[in-house]
């Protein structure tokens, strides 16, 4: 099993998705999976191994956090022939980027690539906390986007 997680930092300082990814990655590694964490922001730990997890830094100056590498992910992550791959993405922010990696892996010959889509917050709660206009419509837009992504990639 080869796990690839997308996140914006390898730290528990921010909480949320970064902390969930860190713990998931460590657990998968502890149970024998090869684990890569693609950190989509500048991170001092890029290029190191933390708790059995390869930290791969990817951030080009001026590039959006959602602009993940799109060339040859099989080579980027050194995926063994015949490996089953799970790409972890969170919600509406990293879910689409993770879905794109799954698509590229499949196009590159990794037929056993799947998307694991994690929803650790309810968009209705987060949008309500933000306040402002059209709270329910904004929340429903996020829910609908996640459902489309999950259906498109047969997410687990």
C-alpha positions, 0 to 999 in steps of 0.5 A: 500500500502506498499512501499520498497525503496532500496538506499545507504543513507538517505540523500540529500548530494549525490544527485541522486538516494538517493535524489529521493528515499528520496522524493518518500518515503516521498510523499508515506508516506504523502499519507498514504502508509507504507514505508520502506527504506532499506539503503544498507550502514552504516547510522546513521539514521538506526532504526529511522523513518524520515518523516513517513519512517522507515529507515532500515539499512543493511550493513555487513562489507565486503558485497557488497552494492548490496548484499541485505538481502535474507531471509524472506523479508515479515518478515523483512519488516513486510508486512501485509497479502494481502498488495500490495507491490511496491519495488523501485529500480534505474537503473542498480545498485539497480534495480537488487537488488529490482527485487530480493526482489520482487522475494523473496516476491512472493516466500514468499506468497506476490503475489501483489509485483511489481517492480518500476524501476526508470531511472533518468539518460540516460546511454548514457549521463553518459557513455559519461561523464565518457569518455574512450573507448567503450562509446556507447557499455557500455551505450547500455549494461546498457540499455539492462540490464534494459530492461531485468530486466523490462521485467522479473519483468513486472516493473512499 
